[in-house]
Amino acid sequence: MNSSLMKSRIFSLLALGILLYFFVIPAVFTHNVVEMKKEDKGDKISALTTKVWNYYKKGMYVSPTVPKDIAGDLKKLIDEDMEIGVVTTPIWYVALEAPNYPKESFPNGIPVYYHFDGFSGDVFEMETINHFIGMDPMDRGAPYLRMAAPYALVFTALLLVLFMVYRSKILNLFMLIPISLPLIFIGFYSYWLYWFGHHMHEWGAFKIKPFMPTVFGDGKVAQFTTHSYPTTGFWLLVAISVLSLLAVVSKNKALKAKES
């Protein structure tokens, strides 16, 4: 086998492995868990879904409002009516420092993590503050995109498999999807931040003019300080992007060598 083609398949396989483990598997096996909990259908969540959710929850942020003896146990969290979130690897991190939240409990502010398929972290606390300034709940943002995320991730994984198996040049164009994943996320994330900042309501205790929330870095909203930065999942998307690009370059090199 041509060495460039072998490299292409290795790069593709690595990208596929990252995508499957950190995004596809948790998104598919825990799909709709948050919605089922909200609809009081927690008893209908399967044992397999519970095991997958518990496994991926390990090492993720746990709110100080959640008792340590039930943190990471989906069934116990639902039984105690505690807040739960999605367990795909978080891509972006936002923290908000508010005067009424003590530093000893929230030393880095109220954190919320953004994923392809939803949110995690102290979502309730963040939405309480957002309500204070007249901002919509986070569920209003990208509802159909979050619903479609598991299917889109499976489709992207399938593209990587097809790219490894077949030599069709048309697949190079489809590889723009995994290559563009970091930009795709930033694009949607930025748009919805703009939407939230420009759809403020009059019922907010603080009246502020339409604004663009900070996409990257530190910002200020009324008396609150915000921090917005990429986290683990974003760098994994960058790795998938780079590996996919290297796979395409290597495959093109192999195809050119074959034609010459």
C-alpha positions in Angstrom: 0.0 0.0 0.0 1.2 3.5 -0.8 2.7 5.2 2.3 0.8 8.4 1.8 -2.5 6.4 1.6 -1.5 4.6 4.8 -0.9 7.9 6.5 -4.2 9.2 5.3 -6.0 6.2 6.9 -4.1 6.6 10.1 -4.9 10.3 10.4 -8.6 9.5 9.5 -8.7 6.7 12.1 -7.3 9.0 14.8 -9.8 11.7 14.0 -12.6 9.2 14.0 -11.6 7.8 17.3 -11.6 11.2 19.0 -15.0 12.0 17.5 -16.5 8.7 18.5 -15.2 8.6 22.1 -15.7 12.2 23.2 -18.8 13.2 21.2 -20.7 10.6 19.2 -21.0 7.8 21.8 -22.1 10.0 24.7 -24.4 12.1 22.5 -26.1 9.0 21.0 -26.5 6.9 24.1 -27.6 9.8 26.4 -29.8 11.6 23.9 -32.8 13.4 25.5 -31.8 12.5 29.1 -32.1 16.2 30.2 -35.5 16.5 28.4 -36.8 13.3 30.0 -35.8 14.5 33.4 -37.7 17.8 32.9 -40.8 15.9 31.7 -40.6 13.6 34.9 -39.8 10.6 32.8 -36.6 9.7 34.6 -37.9 6.3 35.4 -38.0 5.5 31.7 -34.3 6.1 31.2 -32.7 2.8 30.4 -30.0 1.1 32.4 -27.5 1.4 29.5 -28.1 5.1 29.2 -27.6 5.6 32.9 -24.3 3.7 32.8 -23.0 5.7 29.8 -24.1 9.0 31.5 -22.4 8.1 34.8 -19.2 7.0 33.0 -18.9 10.2 31.0 -19.8 12.4 34.0 -16.7 11.4 35.8 -14.2 14.2 35.9 -16.7 16.8 34.8 -17.7 19.9 36.8 -19.9 19.3 39.8 -21.8 22.2 41.2 -21.3 23.0 44.9 -25.1 22.8 45.3 -25.0 19.1 44.5 -24.3 16.7 47.5 -21.0 14.8 46.9 -22.6 11.4 47.6 -24.9 11.6 44.6 -22.8 13.6 42.2 -22.2 11.6 39.1 -25.1 9.2 39.7 -27.9 9.9 37.2 -30.6 8.0 39.0 -29.9 9.6 42.4 -29.7 13.1 40.9 -33.1 12.6 39.3 -34.6 11.1 42.5 -33.4 14.2 44.4 -34.6 16.5 41.6 -31.1 17.9 41.1 -30.0 19.7 38.0 -28.3 17.4 35.3 -26.6 18.3 32.1 -25.3 16.6 28.9 -22.1 14.6 29.1 -20.5 15.0 25.7 -17.1 16.8 26.1 -17.8 20.5 26.7 -16.5 22.8 24.0 -16.8 26.3 25.5 -16.8 27.6 29.0 -18.5 30.7 30.3 -18.3 31.9 33.9 -20.1 34.9 35.4 -19.0 36.6 38.6 -21.9 38.2 40.5 -21.7 40.2 43.8 -24.4 38.0 45.4 -22.5 34.7 44.9 -19.7 34.1 47.5 -16.2 33.5 46.3 -15.7 30.6 48.6 -18.6 28.7 46.8 -17.9 29.9 43.3 -14.2 31.0 43.2 -14.2 31.3 39.4 -17.7 32.5 39.0 -20.9 30.7 38.0 -19.8 28.3 35.3 -21.8 27.0 32.3 -20.3 24.6 29.7 -21.6 24.6 26.1 -21.7 21.4 24.2 -22.9 20.4 20.7 -26.1 18.8 22.3 -26.8 21.1 25.2 -25.4 22.6 28.4 -23.9 21.5 31.7 -22.7 23.3 34.9 -24.7 25.7 37.0 -27.3 26.4 34.3 -30.1 27.2 36.8 -27.9 29.8 38.6 -26.8 31.3 35.3 -30.4 31.6 34.1 -31.4 33.2 37.3 -28.9 36.0 36.6 -29.9 36.2 33.0 -33.5 36.6 34.0 -32.4 39.5 36.2 -31.2 41.4 33.1 -34.1 40.4 30.9 -32.4 37.7 28.9 -34.2 34.5 27.7 -33.5 31.0 29.1 -30.6 29.2 27.4 -33.0 26.6 26.0 -34.2 29.2 23.6 -30.9 29.0 21.8 -30.4 26.6 18.9 -33.1 24.1 19.9 -33.2 22.3 16.6 -29.4 22.2 16.3 -29.1 20.7 19.7 -31.8 18.1 18.8 -30.0 17.3 15.6 -26.5 17.2 17.1 -26.3 13.4 17.7 -27.4 12.7 14.1 -25.0 15.3 12.7 -22.1 13.8 14.7 -23.0 10.2 13.5 -23.0 11.6 9.9 -19.6 13.1 10.3 -18.2 9.9 11.7 -19.7 8.0 8.7 -18.0 10.5 6.4 -14.6 9.7 8.0 -15.3 5.9 7.6 -16.2 6.3 3.9 -13.2 8.5 3.3 -10.9 5.7 4.7 -12.6 3.0 2.7 -13.1 4.7 -0.7 -10.8 6.7 -2.9 -13.5 8.9 -4.5 -12.4 12.5 -4.9 -15.9 13.7 -4.0 -15.3 12.6 -0.4 -12.6 15.2 -0.2 -15.3 17.9 -0.4 -17.3 16.2 2.3 -14.2 16.2 4.5 -14.6 19.9 4.8 -17.2 19.1 7.5 -14.8 17.5 10.0 -12.1 20.0 9.0 -14.5 22.9 9.7 -15.9 21.7 13.1 -14.2 24.3 15.3 -15.3 27.1 12.9 -18.8 25.6 12.7 -19.2 25.7 16.5 -17.8 29.2 16.9 -20.1 30.4 14.1 -23.3 29.1 15.8 -22.1 30.0 19.2 -21.4 33.6 18.2 -24.7 33.9 16.3 -26.7 32.8 19.3 -24.8 35.0 21.7 -25.7 37.9 19.4 -29.4 36.8 19.3 -29.6 36.6 23.1 -27.9 40.0 23.5 -30.3 41.6 21.0 -33.6 40.1 22.3 -33.7 41.6 25.8 -37.0 41.9 27.6 -38.5 44.7 29.6 -39.3 42.5 32.6 -35.6 42.5 33.6 -34.8 44.2 36.9 -31.8 45.8 35.2 -32.6 47.6 32.0 -29.7 47.3 29.6 -29.4 48.2 25.9 -28.9 45.4 23.3 -25.3 44.2 23.3 -23.0 41.5 21.9 -21.9 39.2 24.8 -18.2 38.4 24.9 -17.4 35.5 22.6 -13.7 35.1 23.7 -12.1 36.7 26.8 -13.4 38.8 29.7 -16.4 41.1 29.6 -18.8 43.2 31.6 -22.6 43.1 31.7 -24.3 45.5 34.1 -22.6 44.7 37.5 -21.5 41.2 36.4 -18.1 40.2 35.1 -18.0 37.4 32.4 -15.3 35.0 31.2 -15.7 33.1 28.0 -13.0 30.7 26.8 -12.6 27.4 24.9 -12.3 24.3 26.9 -11.3 20.6 26.3 -13.9 19.8 23.6 -12.8 22.7 21.5 -9.2 21.6 21.4 -10.4 18.1 20.5 -12.3 19.6 17.6 -9.1 21.3 16.5 -7.3 18.0 16.7 -10.0 16.4 14.6 -9.8 19.3 12.1 -6.0 19.0 11.8 -6.0 15.2 11.5 -8.8 15.4 8.8 -6.8 18.0 6.9 -3.7 15.9 7.0 -5.7 12.9 5.9 -7.0 14.7 2.8 -3.5 16.1 1.9 -2.0 12.6 2.3 -4.7 11.0 0.2 -4.4 13.6 -2.6 -0.7 12.9 -2.6 -1.3 9.2 -3.0 -3.9 9.7 -5.8 -1.5 12.0 -7.7 1.3 9.4 -7.3 -1.0 6.8 -8.8 -2.0 8.9 -11.7 1.6 9.8 -12.6 
